[in-house]
Amino acid sequence: MTDTALALDRLRGGAPPRNHDARTIAALTANPGCARRGLMDAAGVDKDAVARALGFPAQFGQSQFAITRGNAFEAQVKADGCAELLTLLRDRLGLRLPEVAYDDLEVVGGNEGRELRYTRTRRLLARALESGEGTLFDHPLLRLDIAGQPAYLEPDVIAFQLEGRFHVIEIKSFAVIDGQAEPDQVAAAARQSAVYVLALRRLLAELGAPADRVSHEVFLVCPENFSNRPTASLLDVRPQLAVLERQLARLTRVDRILEELPDDLTFAPGDALPEAVRAVAARYAPECMATCEMAFFCRDEARACGSTGALGRSVRDDLGGVDSIGTALGLANGTIEPSPDLVETAEQLRTAARLRREALDGAA
Ligand code: SF4
């Protein structure tokens, strides 16, 4: 184990690392400047458990009903070696599909070990690349580097080779009604699919294949209208891929974050947990409420210390370099002398304060 891997193991308090999935990686890119999230995700810390131990449980996620419905729809589409899925791709998308092989990579010889499953995925994809034969790979285990550390992607997707190119097939249980689906849900599916496309490209790159062997067009399979009948459409994820690659590249490398932290820091449950979490800098913004399990803790912390981030990302960006509301108010009313880099911001704040006073006086 490397020093970094040992340090990350200690951060988890010896607990096994939590697997990433495409949703958590897509959400990770929503706040790439947050060292706290970058460190916890790179270490595979169970943020949901940490938030509960801190007394700030997360309150988002799918309802049990939605999860059950999603699982049932996926099982239906994948039944009998994906028979329904293949019919759909032939009929709806007009694909000329010969008979294809089906490989389920969820468990290898009764062993669910991630390294073993990843190795098998790699081996089978290498064989498919060489033969060019169409094969459905269910639950391929993929890997992406997150903040300098490899993260395994929990597979809930199918990789499919067609005419020498691999495609990702994403099965979602939200309905397509009269050819239209909820834009937010399609956007979330596109972000998650982009994570799989990127991870598949990275894996094929290791095997010497160019990036365009993995298509940027994803097959999205959803229930049609108010039935359980599946329908398929093509989703171009190029914009999401561009954002994802840019954001992942920007994520602070975790070994640099670790250098600044005490050697004995751990997120294991206990009295020292709040202090340990606060030791790692956060970058809270209201958007965290929809994307991160730590949001209630971080919001409380941001409010308590008067962070400008608590007012929203745009406010923090407008106040570039002013981290606390108290400092912003002090600069606006002239009780705090600005440092050279904040002279311009202070001037704008004083102008804004004067205009506000004049508007209020006028109204009175
Ligand atoms: S909720 Fe906290 S840990 Fe999560 S991204 Fe926001 S600031 Fe970072």
Boltz pocket constraint, residues with backbone or C-beta under 6 A from the ligand:
constraints:
  - pocket:
      binder: B
      contacts: [[A, 31], [A, 34], [A, 35], [A, 36], [A, 37], [A, 282], [A, 283], [A, 284], [A, 285], [A, 288], [A, 292], [A, 293], [A, 294], [A, 295], [A, 296], [A, 298]]
      max_distance: 6.0
